[in-house]
Amino acid sequence: MNAVTDQLAPPILEVEDLRTHFFTRDGVVRAVNGVSFSLRPGETLGIVGESGCGKSVTALSILRLIPRDLGRVVGGSIRFEGRELTGLDEQEMRGLRGHRISMIFQEPMTSLNPVLTIGLQIAENVQRHLGLSKKAAWDRAVEMLSLVKIADPHRRVHEYPHQLSGGMRQRVMIAMALSCDPQILIADEPTTALDVTIQAQILDLMLELKEKLGTAIIMITHDLGVVAETCQQVIVMYAGRKVEEAPVEELFDRPMHPYTRGLMAAVPRLDGRLEGGVRPRLQEIPGIVPSLTAPLPGCPFEPRCAFSTEQCARHMPPLERRGAAHDAACFEVDRVLEKSLV
Amino acid sequence: MSEPVKLEVTDLVKHFPVRAGLLQRQVGAVRAVDGVSFKLRRGETLGVVGESGCGKSTVGRTVMKLLEPSAGRIVLGKADITSLGRQAMWPHRRNIQMVFQDPFSSLNPRMSAGDIVGEPIRNFGLAKGSEREQQVAALFDRVGLRPEAMRKYPHEFSGGQRQRLGIAKALAVNPEVIVADEPVSALDVSVQAQVLNLMIDLQEELRLAYLFISHDLAVMRHISHRIAVMYLGRIVELAPKEALFEQPLHPYTEALLSAAPVPNPRIKKQRIILQGDVPSPSKPPSGCHFHTRCPYAIARCKTEDPKLREIRPGHFAACIRREPGETQPALAPAQH
């Protein structure tokens, strides 16, 4: 495990029964439907799931970045360092965003201003939050660029986002996000748009900076490989709910929820043996994700699940402790565990 | 006994002119594809893998004749299609079809799914009326779509179903070669598995030849028989997949394989982190295009163009530090 993570320290972020709904013409979309978790200082927490599972909306809800005319947090609590965020006004939230909690996105161009130099954008952020002088803020920008290993930071600081490659823009985003020494960095698919060799550079950089600065990370991704390589604790989400949570090695050794198992069996593997020319069938998860506007009475995964029973169709399985630090929301965990992993 | 060659590409070049100034004079060229050769046999999947800008999609579009090749030769079946115009190419299109990354943008939103799949059959005059309808129904069944789906419109389908529809449309004219450009990249993993399984089943049943273009190494490793690795417009390594994954010979392949995250937290890989970004294909480095980022580069790599040579039987690599017949597993890092 990680030296920086203090298992005994109180969590810096506690999310409880978070519910975020979107109000559309087709009805209420329950994008996040009762999600709870906590994050400890210096920890990397992965949130994994497929499109529409609510992983990104969870992150946006924490920072209150859900567009108001589309949806809002309708229930639950978000406590950061013991302070309730759901009741804060916009002014107070602005003081937190980009300062104590910051976020990076899949596409850096959505958060970089194309008509300002990258130096100015970083300097502006530290001026506003830390109250540094113009000169000190500019120095900080150069320092941050060199921290994220941008070669020749004194020159690059004067450049505009379009002059940089995709990988460099992502570095600039990270530099900006970390410029005020945040307690939490939320990374939403930070490497999904990048090529694999650049992805390796960025993940490497994030982990190195985390060690150096002690920032806790919430890593939102659809990629089990990224989870395995970067996270300590993992949450699996399906249809707006948390269906499983465990420390990373435990999750990969003993996945308990049929959906988690399905995900693991569905990805083509880079490890494992190749038998001369044979292409083993990938395990499919039949069907598609359920509609979030008309939630099922039972388990949302029931229609696609190989272990489903009548009970599963009628009742929502509660999230329960099933092993050391291992929670799963499934009535049939015992039967699932009897079946060996492929 | 080897299967007949269905697609043969020799020294394929595709340059895009770079124009500038008031008169839009050509000031340079992006060498998207810079001398690529391969053979694709019946029933075989040749994977083309590489990062953005390596030219893999341009290879696909050029062999489809959606782009005109700048030089080289493309032979489809027995016909040389390199310089065929639109009209002359038409009859050959029956033999080569394409499956796209985003099926939605390649499906006409105003046509029913049944008409979309039946359109190529009509265009080529292969069947009419109820016979055509029967063929379409058989195609729907073959790709795992319900017959009722024939009356639906593209927006009523999920991503995975749209890709099934795209595959049905490609199969409608009984092609021998399918060019699939990132066909599963936009899909969630659970659905991706469905589409990959379907493509493998269809290949085995119909003996299709796939030119499968993807950036995803795990997908490549799953579906391909042989894999070509591209970097800045050139194939740097071409080998049966077992050999490529177990003993990559080109330093770029080695770095690419080591960079891909593996979904197993107990494996701590020795990563080769490449420095810097891929250079621009409008100004590729001299000599070996990879020498600027290669941990093994020596002085000669800057000046000498490496040729793709057969180092081991069936295993080709374009690296001057490899010699045909050698068995040395790893290269020694360059002394700096």
Chai-1 contact restraints between the chains, C-beta under 6 A:
chainA,res_idxA,chainB,res_idxB,connection_type,confidence,min_distance_angstrom,max_distance_angstrom,comment,restraint_id
A,E50,B,D188,contact,1.0,0.0,6.0,A-B,restraint_1
A,S51,B,D188,contact,1.0,0.0,6.0,A-B,restraint_2
A,S165,B,D277,contact,1.0,0.0,6.0,A-B,restraint_3
A,G167,B,D277,contact,1.0,0.0,6.0,A-B,restraint_4
A,D195,B,E51,contact,1.0,0.0,6.0,A-B,restraint_5
A,D195,B,S52,contact,1.0,0.0,6.0,A-B,restraint_6
A,V196,B,A259,contact,1.0,0.0,6.0,A-B,restraint_7
A,V196,B,A260,contact,1.0,0.0,6.0,A-B,restraint_8
A,T197,B,A259,contact,1.0,0.0,6.0,A-B,restraint_9
A,T197,B,L274,contact,1.0,0.0,6.0,A-B,restraint_10
A,A200,B,A259,contact,1.0,0.0,6.0,A-B,restraint_11
A,A200,B,I273,contact,1.0,0.0,6.0,A-B,restraint_12
A,Q201,B,I273,contact,1.0,0.0,6.0,A-B,restraint_13
A,D204,B,I273,contact,1.0,0.0,6.0,A-B,restraint_14
A,L224,B,P263,contact,1.0,0.0,6.0,A-B,restraint_15
A,G225,B,P261,contact,1.0,0.0,6.0,A-B,restraint_16
A,G225,B,V262,contact,1.0,0.0,6.0,A-B,restraint_17
A,G225,B,P263,contact,1.0,0.0,6.0,A-B,restraint_18
A,V226,B,P261,contact,1.0,0.0,6.0,A-B,restraint_19
A,A228,B,P263,contact,1.0,0.0,6.0,A-B,restraint_20
A,A228,B,N264,contact,1.0,0.0,6.0,A-B,restraint_21
A,A228,B,P265,contact,1.0,0.0,6.0,A-B,restraint_22
A,E229,B,P261,contact,1.0,0.0,6.0,A-B,restraint_23
A,V248,B,P265,contact,1.0,0.0,6.0,A-B,restraint_24
A,E249,B,P265,contact,1.0,0.0,6.0,A-B,restraint_25
A,F252,B,P265,contact,1.0,0.0,6.0,A-B,restraint_26
A,A266,B,V189,contact,1.0,0.0,6.0,A-B,restraint_27
A,A266,B,S190,contact,1.0,0.0,6.0,A-B,restraint_28
A,A266,B,A193,contact,1.0,0.0,6.0,A-B,restraint_29
A,V267,B,V189,contact,1.0,0.0,6.0,A-B,restraint_30
A,P268,B,A218,contact,1.0,0.0,6.0,A-B,restraint_31
A,P268,B,V219,contact,1.0,0.0,6.0,A-B,restraint_32
A,P268,B,H222,contact,1.0,0.0,6.0,A-B,restraint_33
A,L270,B,A218,contact,1.0,0.0,6.0,A-B,restraint_34
A,L270,B,A260,contact,1.0,0.0,6.0,A-B,restraint_35
A,L270,B,V262,contact,1.0,0.0,6.0,A-B,restraint_36
A,D271,B,V262,contact,1.0,0.0,6.0,A-B,restraint_37
A,D271,B,N264,contact,1.0,0.0,6.0,A-B,restraint_38
A,L274,B,E242,contact,1.0,0.0,6.0,A-B,restraint_39
A,R279,B,I200,contact,1.0,0.0,6.0,A-B,restraint_40
A,R281,B,N197,contact,1.0,0.0,6.0,A-B,restraint_41
A,L282,B,A193,contact,1.0,0.0,6.0,A-B,restraint_42
A,L282,B,L196,contact,1.0,0.0,6.0,A-B,restraint_43
A,L282,B,N197,contact,1.0,0.0,6.0,A-B,restraint_44
A,E284,B,A193,contact,1.0,0.0,6.0,A-B,restraint_45
A,E284,B,Q194,contact,1.0,0.0,6.0,A-B,restraint_46
A,I285,B,S190,contact,1.0,0.0,6.0,A-B,restraint_47
A,I288,B,S158,contact,1.0,0.0,6.0,A-B,restraint_48
